Amino acid sequence: MHGINESLDFHPVRIAVLVMSDTRTLETDTSGLTLARRIEDAGHILADRKIVADDKAAIRAQVSAWIADSEVDVVITSGGTGLTGRDVTPEAVTPLFDKVIDGFSVIFHQVSYQSVGLSTLQSRAIAGLASGTFVFCLPGSNGAVKDGWDKVIAHQLDSRHKPCNLVELMPRLMEHMGHSH
């Protein structure tokens, strides 16, 4: 079987949302609001939601704080994955990764290609594992956030998704690393 097995129990995870923007506020941030609503509608817990400027140090500091927070299982960022000088999310976040989830970028681009065609190559969407916390970095557009959540992340964060999902790995993420989350 592949897909959602409705006979299994759903296990909510605690997800923090970070949006990179020099101009948006929590009120005008449609991408972050879209993510927050989808997270809660799926039955997960919105652990936190913040906006930071497109600044490498500020992004890294906030993501690091959530990685260190035992009340946050997953971090999803939106914005700063493009190619311009202000797009620094991958540079800010990648050094925090213990492991890169290479398949996320591949699958995200396949999904994104269906929506935006070859323009997907301008995105550097990435994901990784940092001290037992999953981190997903999505582009800032509403379409990219919807594609990333609806078609990729939501399924992998659903404990009923088969043949496998990321939630079932959570208890084992810190094996042989010598410290606990």
HELIX and SHEET records of a PDB file:
HELIX    1   1 THR A   30  ASP A   41  1                                  12    
HELIX    2   2 LYS A   56  ALA A   68  1                                  13    
HELIX    3   3 THR A   89  VAL A   93  1                                   5    
HELIX    4   4 THR A   94  LEU A   96  5                                   3    
HELIX    5   5 ASP A  102  VAL A  116  1                                  15    
HELIX    6   6 GLY A  117  GLN A  122  5                                   6    
HELIX    7   7 ASN A  142  GLY A  148  1                                   7    
HELIX    8   8 TRP A  149  ILE A  153  3                                   5    
HELIX    9   9 ALA A  154  GLN A  156  1                                   3    
HELIX   10  10 VAL A  167  ARG A  172  5                                   6    
SHEET    1   A 2 GLY A   3  ILE A   4  0                                        
SHEET    2   A 2 HIS A 161  LYS A 162 -1                                        
SHEET    1   B 6 ILE A  45  VAL A  52  0                                        
SHEET    2   B 6 ARG A  14  MET A  20  1                                        
SHEET    3   B 6 VAL A  74  SER A  78  1                                        
SHEET    4   B 6 THR A 133  LEU A 138  1                                        
SHEET    5   B 6 ILE A 126  ALA A 130 -1                                        
SHEET    6   B 6 LYS A  99  VAL A 100 -1                                        
END                                                                             
